[in-house]
Amino acid sequence: MDQLYSKSKCTIVLVTFLSDSIIEKCIENLGNEREIIIIENSNRQKFKNKIQEKFKNVKCYLMGYDAGYPAAANYGISLVKSDYVFLMNPDTFPIQDCIDKLEFYADKDITAPLFFPITIRGNNKISNDFGFFNKKKINIIDEKKIKIDYSNGNAILINKKFFEKKYIFDDNIFLQFDDTELCWRLKKLKKDIYMIVDAKVKHLEGKSHEQKYDFELKKEVWWHNGWSHIYLAKKHFTIRKLIFVAFEKIFVSITKSIICLILFKIRSSKLYFFNFYGALCSLVNTNSFYRSKIDIN
């Protein structure tokens, strides 16, 4: 397989965790023209064997445990021999020639480290989760390529040469804000990040895992949303802005948890509490320890 795809400019990397219900549809959508590397955050040998037997252009590697998204992504990217990496979630579906379009612009600007496609959400509306950190308005009318500071990381074309042999994501983060943290680092280096308007992906949101695990994984996501947001603020913001972000995060999450509890919205109350708990742990410099209580053996 390595020899077959040695001349390809782009390798696809997927990070999975209990993604059995959607991974085959994802691979089928990607086709067989590019090498696909799957990094599975478990030690499930049956999952690996099944995928590799069915899809000849796919190589699956097991982390051995749930290592989190950044660590798994870094490992997957380290295995890539091509110039570009298209890193994506398993519930993301590139539309038409999305990757080719991203490659085209990456070839034209070899100094830019990241290229994002437009994300179409499950309701068929364009995701607004991109822009400038200073909240400056972006007008994408009649533009094919727009300069941005950040975007949602469900799909990214990465110029691997820019990063050399360095890890790309901060693996102190387990989940959430890993893409934003990367964009902050690149902004500090004064590097251009682009969104390619005519390159599009459909993101199903929250469909990358078995639905029976949904609430357990939501607790994990909400805890790490709180933890990673404060970690990001401590790493990249001024003390004044950190205090504002931390106060807002903690106050809003615990207030909403109490309100939901009063209204007998028990699950929502738990999620907001986990958000509060994660933020508080991060603020007092506790590592990102929380993991979902799922037996995957």
Secondary structure in CASP SS format (residue, H / E / C, confidence):
PFRMAT SS
TARGET T0000
AUTHOR 0000-0000-0000
METHOD secondary structure of the structure
MODEL  1
M C 1.00
D C 1.00
Q C 1.00
L C 1.00
Y C 1.00
S C 1.00
K C 1.00
S C 1.00
K C 1.00
C E 1.00
T E 1.00
I E 1.00
V E 1.00
L E 1.00
V E 1.00
T E 1.00
F C 1.00
L C 1.00
S C 1.00
D H 1.00
S H 1.00
I H 1.00
I H 1.00
E H 1.00
K H 1.00
C H 1.00
I H 1.00
E H 1.00
N H 1.00
L H 1.00
G C 1.00
N C 1.00
E C 1.00
R C 1.00
E C 1.00
I E 1.00
I E 1.00
I E 1.00
I E 1.00
E E 1.00
N C 1.00
S C 1.00
N C 1.00
R C 1.00
Q H 1.00
K H 1.00
F H 1.00
K H 1.00
N H 1.00
K H 1.00
I H 1.00
Q H 1.00
E H 1.00
K H 1.00
F C 1.00
K C 1.00
N C 1.00
V E 1.00
K E 1.00
C E 1.00
Y E 1.00
L E 1.00
M C 1.00
G C 1.00
Y C 1.00
D C 1.00
A C 1.00
G C 1.00
Y H 1.00
P H 1.00
A H 1.00
A H 1.00
A H 1.00
N H 1.00
Y H 1.00
G H 1.00
I H 1.00
S H 1.00
L C 1.00
V C 1.00
K C 1.00
S C 1.00
D C 1.00
Y E 1.00
V E 1.00
F E 1.00
L E 1.00
M E 1.00
N C 1.00
P C 1.00
D C 1.00
T E 1.00
F E 1.00
P E 1.00
I E 1.00
Q C 1.00
D C 1.00
C H 1.00
I H 1.00
D H 1.00
K H 1.00
L H 1.00
E H 1.00
F H 1.00
Y H 1.00
A H 1.00
D H 1.00
K H 1.00
D C 1.00
I C 1.00
T C 1.00
A C 1.00
P C 1.00
L E 1.00
F E 1.00
F E 1.00
P E 1.00
I E 1.00
T E 1.00
I E 1.00
R C 1.00
G C 1.00
N C 1.00
N C 1.00
K C 1.00
I E 1.00
S C 1.00
N C 1.00
D C 1.00
F E 1.00
G E 1.00
F C 1.00
F C 1.00
N C 1.00
K C 1.00
K C 1.00
K C 1.00
I C 1.00
N C 1.00
I C 1.00
I C 1.00
D C 1.00
E C 1.00
K C 1.00
K E 1.00
I E 1.00
K E 1.00
I E 1.00
D C 1.00
Y E 1.00
S E 1.00
N C 1.00
G C 1.00
N C 1.00
A E 1.00
I E 1.00
L E 1.00
I E 1.00
N E 1.00
K H 1.00
K H 1.00
F H 1.00
F H 1.00
E C 1.00
K C 1.00
K C 1.00
Y C 1.00
I C 1.00
F C 1.00
D C 1.00
D C 1.00
N C 1.00
I C 1.00
F C 1.00
L C 1.00
Q C 1.00
F C 1.00
D H 1.00
D H 1.00
T H 1.00
E H 1.00
L H 1.00
C H 1.00
W H 1.00
R H 1.00
L H 1.00
K H 1.00
K H 1.00
L C 1.00
K C 1.00
K C 1.00
D C 1.00
I E 1.00
Y E 1.00
M E 1.00
I E 1.00
V E 1.00
D E 1.00
A E 1.00
K E 1.00
V E 1.00
K E 1.00
H E 1.00
L C 1.00
E C 1.00
G C 1.00
K C 1.00
S C 1.00
H C 1.00
E C 1.00
Q H 1.00
K H 1.00
Y H 1.00
D H 1.00
F H 1.00
E H 1.00
L H 1.00
K H 1.00
K H 1.00
E H 1.00
V H 1.00
W H 1.00
W H 1.00
H H 1.00
N H 1.00
G H 1.00
W H 1.00
S H 1.00
H H 1.00
I H 1.00
Y H 1.00
L H 1.00
A H 1.00
K H 1.00
K H 1.00
H H 1.00
F C 1.00
T C 1.00
I H 1.00
R H 1.00
K H 1.00
L H 1.00
I H 1.00
F H 1.00
V H 1.00
A H 1.00
F H 1.00
E H 1.00
K H 1.00
I H 1.00
F H 1.00
V H 1.00
S H 1.00
I H 1.00
T H 1.00
K H 1.00
S H 1.00
I H 1.00
I H 1.00
C H 1.00
L H 1.00
I H 1.00
L C 1.00
F C 1.00
K C 1.00
I H 1.00
R H 1.00
S H 1.00
S H 1.00
K H 1.00
L H 1.00
Y H 1.00
F H 1.00
F H 1.00
N H 1.00
F H 1.00
Y H 1.00
G H 1.00
A H 1.00
L H 1.00
C H 1.00
S H 1.00
L H 1.00
V C 1.00
N C 1.00
T C 1.00
N C 1.00
S C 1.00
F C 1.00
Y C 1.00
R C 1.00
S C 1.00
K C 1.00
I C 1.00
D C 1.00
I C 1.00
N C 1.00
END
